[in-house]
Amino acid sequence: MQKKLQVEAIEQGSVIDHIPAQQGVKILKFFKFTQTKEKITIGLNLATHNGESKDLIKIENTFFNDQQANQLALFAPNATINQIKDFKVVNKFQVQLPSSFIGVLACPNSNCISHNEPVQTRFYVHQKNTLKLKCHYCEKSFERGTFDELD
């Protein structure tokens, strides 16, 4: 007996694929997708062709600009975004980690000047084996998992 699972196609919007498992919900929260009235389909811990797991998000009537795609790379550096129009993929691209992020994340260092002065946070991307971000102000480096997003 063959099982076939179907997820409803979207007429227009975006499909974010190749999200590492456990990151899909973080992406929904970061971009505040759950606060919109758009239809969202999310798949968590889906099997991949190589036996690993991934997450997937479909969101109607939503398209990513370059800045948002770069921010998405914080959570899913190998993600692809498929733009859908009239139920067809019209554009597909892979996210790219930018060299820096401005005003996206709060510095984990409580002594950092960015907490007490009216400045936008800025972090430089340093990627070796693990994604690390270096604060422009206090010059400390942090792994991605230690950050709180800005509200």
Rosetta blueprint (number, residue, H / E / L):
1 M L
2 Q L
3 K L
4 K L
5 L L
6 Q L
7 V L
8 E L
9 A L
10 I L
11 E L
12 Q L
13 G E
14 S E
15 V E
16 I E
17 D E
18 H E
19 I E
20 P E
21 A L
22 Q L
23 Q L
24 G H
25 V H
26 K H
27 I H
28 L H
29 K H
30 F H
31 F L
32 K L
33 F H
34 T H
35 Q H
36 T L
37 K L
38 E L
39 K L
40 I E
41 T E
42 I E
43 G E
44 L E
45 N E
46 L E
47 A E
48 T L
49 H L
50 N L
51 G L
52 E L
53 S E
54 K E
55 D E
56 L E
57 I E
58 K E
59 I E
60 E E
61 N L
62 T L
63 F L
64 F L
65 N L
66 D H
67 Q H
68 Q H
69 A H
70 N H
71 Q H
72 L H
73 A L
74 L L
75 F L
76 A L
77 P L
78 N L
79 A L
80 T E
81 I E
82 N E
83 Q E
84 I E
85 K E
86 D L
87 F L
88 K E
89 V E
90 V E
91 N E
92 K E
93 F E
94 Q E
95 V L
96 Q L
97 L L
98 P L
99 S L
100 S E
101 F E
102 I E
103 G L
104 V L
105 L E
106 A E
107 C L
108 P L
109 N L
110 S L
111 N L
112 C L
113 I H
114 S H
115 H H
116 N L
117 E L
118 P L
119 V L
120 Q L
121 T L
122 R E
123 F E
124 Y E
125 V E
126 H E
127 Q E
128 K L
129 N L
130 T L
131 L E
132 K E
133 L E
134 K E
135 C E
136 H L
137 Y L
138 C L
139 E L
140 K L
141 S E
142 F E
143 E E
144 R H
145 G H
146 T H
147 F L
148 D E
149 E E
150 L L
151 D L
